[in-house]
Amino acid sequence: MGLMLESTQDVGSSPPISPQIYAPLLPEAVRLIAVSKQVDVERMRLAYQAGIRDFAENRVQELQSKRKQLEDLKDVNWHFIGRLQSNKARKAVQLADWIHSVDHLELAQTLDRLAEEEGRTPQVLLQVKLAEDPNKGGWLPEDLENHLPELVQLTHLDLRGLMTIAPWGLDEAQTTELFQSLSHWTKRWQSQGYRQLTELSMGMSGDYPLAILAGATMVRLGQAIFGSRTCSPAS
Ligand SMILES: *Cc1c(COP(=O)(O)O)cnc(C)c1O
């Protein structure tokens, strides 16, 4: 495990591939999603030139504005990773190719209805909460398991997998355990017949090596790519 653990410290010392953009080397099977919240579009273009094809935003407004400004970049996949209020759900359906943060049944049903109306089929991840964290939404796994039969009936959503956010303050062992736990739930549900749950979106700049070791298929990296948000020229 030792190899990959110094993610955050390593970031600063690995050579930038363009000015102020870092692209961590990941196993081929892991999709690198650049979390571009608070990052200006010029720096996003640099990331694109460096090979990034997946950008994630956590506010619908910002997603809308950036998608518009970068509409010439045709092969970008846009991800929504923030808490989604139902009054923003239609915009999210119009703008996002992936929605990582579907955290309750009514939201899933709303998105399904809007997707039908908009003629879109967003790829959807169900956000799971594995540790108590008052700041984070998400299904408790047992609760999600009870709702899977209903969720797979929502034919205008392309259900792809699960997402989680590790809460602040866990040590490496606890973080690893949390990511492994999501891996175990996925395997359990796949074996129950929910074979579409193949994606595991877990791991951020501070913990992605642990997430990859635990089976992540997508990591969501902001600061590891763009540097600290608080010092970035955009914020
Ligand atoms: C901001 C954010 C990230 C990226 O965080 P970094 O620490 O910058 O890598 C990942 N996932 C979600 C849900 C976020 O809101």
The ligand as an SDF file (V2000), in Angstrom:
LIG
                    3D

 15 15  0  0  0  0  0  0  0  0999 V2000
  -14.9660   19.4300   -4.1620 C   0  0  0  0  0  0  0  0  0  0  0  0
  -15.3230   18.0120   -4.3200 C   0  0  0  0  0  0  0  0  0  0  0  0
  -14.3760   17.0700   -4.7220 C   0  0  0  0  0  0  0  0  0  0  0  0
  -12.9320   17.3880   -4.9910 C   0  0  0  0  0  0  0  0  0  0  0  0
  -12.2680   17.7560   -3.8090 O   0  0  0  0  0  0  0  0  0  0  0  0
  -10.6750   17.9350   -3.8160 P   0  0  0  0  0  0  0  0  0  0  0  0
  -10.3120   17.8550   -2.3890 O   0  0  0  0  0  0  0  0  0  0  0  0
  -10.4110   19.2850   -4.4050 O   0  0  0  0  0  0  0  0  0  0  0  0
  -10.1020   16.8470   -4.6360 O   0  0  0  0  0  0  0  0  0  0  0  0
  -14.8130   15.7520   -4.9070 C   0  0  0  0  0  0  0  0  0  0  0  0
  -16.0840   15.3920   -4.6760 N   0  0  0  0  0  0  0  0  0  0  0  0
  -17.0130   16.2750   -4.2760 C   0  0  0  0  0  0  0  0  0  0  0  0
  -18.4070   15.7920   -4.0390 C   0  0  0  0  0  0  0  0  0  0  0  0
  -16.6700   17.6090   -4.0750 C   0  0  0  0  0  0  0  0  0  0  0  0
  -17.6120   18.4720   -3.6750 O   0  0  0  0  0  0  0  0  0  0  0  0
  1  2  1  0
  2  3  1  0
  2 14  2  0
  3  4  1  0
  3 10  2  0
  4  5  1  0
  5  6  1  0
  6  7  2  0
  6  8  1  0
  6  9  1  0
 10 11  1  0
 11 12  2  0
 12 13  1  0
 12 14  1  0
 14 15  1  0
M  END
$$$$
